[in-house]
Amino acid sequence: MEIPESLLKAFEESLTRVRTLPKRPSNEMLLKLYGLNKQATRGDVGIEKPGVFDVVGQAKYNAWEELKGTPKEAAMKEYIKLVDQLFVDMSE
């Protein structure tokens, strides 16, 4: 299934736009965004889980692994939605 060009463009814009947030999102939100980005661009996790001493690597792996089976298109839509919501929340 091919992803519509309009969705790809909106996703790319969100990837750029998230870098301009007025405040740094929480670590939890950053992990959600990371997982969605990886699922949207690479699909299901296909790397070995990091070792026990790589706490950050494990957190990122787990955030991505939780999305296993999520279609790329759905991950893109959710990423866009989260970025939009972050801008709304931070402007209040």
N, C-alpha and C positions, 0 to 999 in steps of 0.2 A: 504494500500500500504506500503510495507516494504522498508525502506531506505537502499540503497546499503552500504555494509560494508566499501567500499573504501571512500564513502562520510562521513560516521560517523568518520572514522579515520582522514580524512583531517580536519573535523570540530574540533575534539578534539585537533589536533595539533595546529590549529589556536587559540583555547581558551588558550592554553599554551603559544604560540608564542606571542600573543598580550601583554602579561605581560613583554616582553623583548624589547619593543619599546624603541628607544633611547630618545624619548621625549614624554611627556604626550599629547595625542590628545586633541583637543578642546572639550568643554563640549557638543557641538552639535554632534560631532562624537562619543563621549562616549555614549550619549543617543541612537544614531543609533545602535551602537554595542549592547547595553543593550537590546533594543527592539528586535533586530534580534536574540540574544541569547535566550531570553524568548520565542519568537515565535517558534524557532527551537526546544527547549527542552520541552516546555509545551503547545504549541498551543495557541489558542486565549485566551486573557486575561480573567481570571475567578475569579478575586478578586474585592472587592469593591474599588471604587476610593477613594484615600486618602483625608482627610479633607483639607480645604482651607489654613490652616496654615502649612501644610506639603508640602512646595514648591518643594523640591527635590522629594518626593514621587509622587507628581502630575506629574512632568516632566517625571519621569520614567514610570508611568502609561500611560501617553499620548504617549510616544515613542512606547510602546508595543501595545497600543490600535490602533494606526495608521496602524499596520500590520495585523489587524483582517482579517481573510479569507486567509492569505498567507499560503500556504502549508509549513509544517516543512522542507521538502527537499529544497524548494526555499529559505527559510530563511537561511538555512545552507550554501547554495551556495553563497548567497549575503554576509553573514558574512565572509566567506573565502576570497571572492573577496575584501571586504573592508580592511581586515587585510593585504592582499598582497599589496594593493594600499598604505596603510599607510607606509609600509616599503619602498616602492619605493619613495614616497614623502619625507620621512624623510632622505633618503640617498642622496638626491640631494643637 
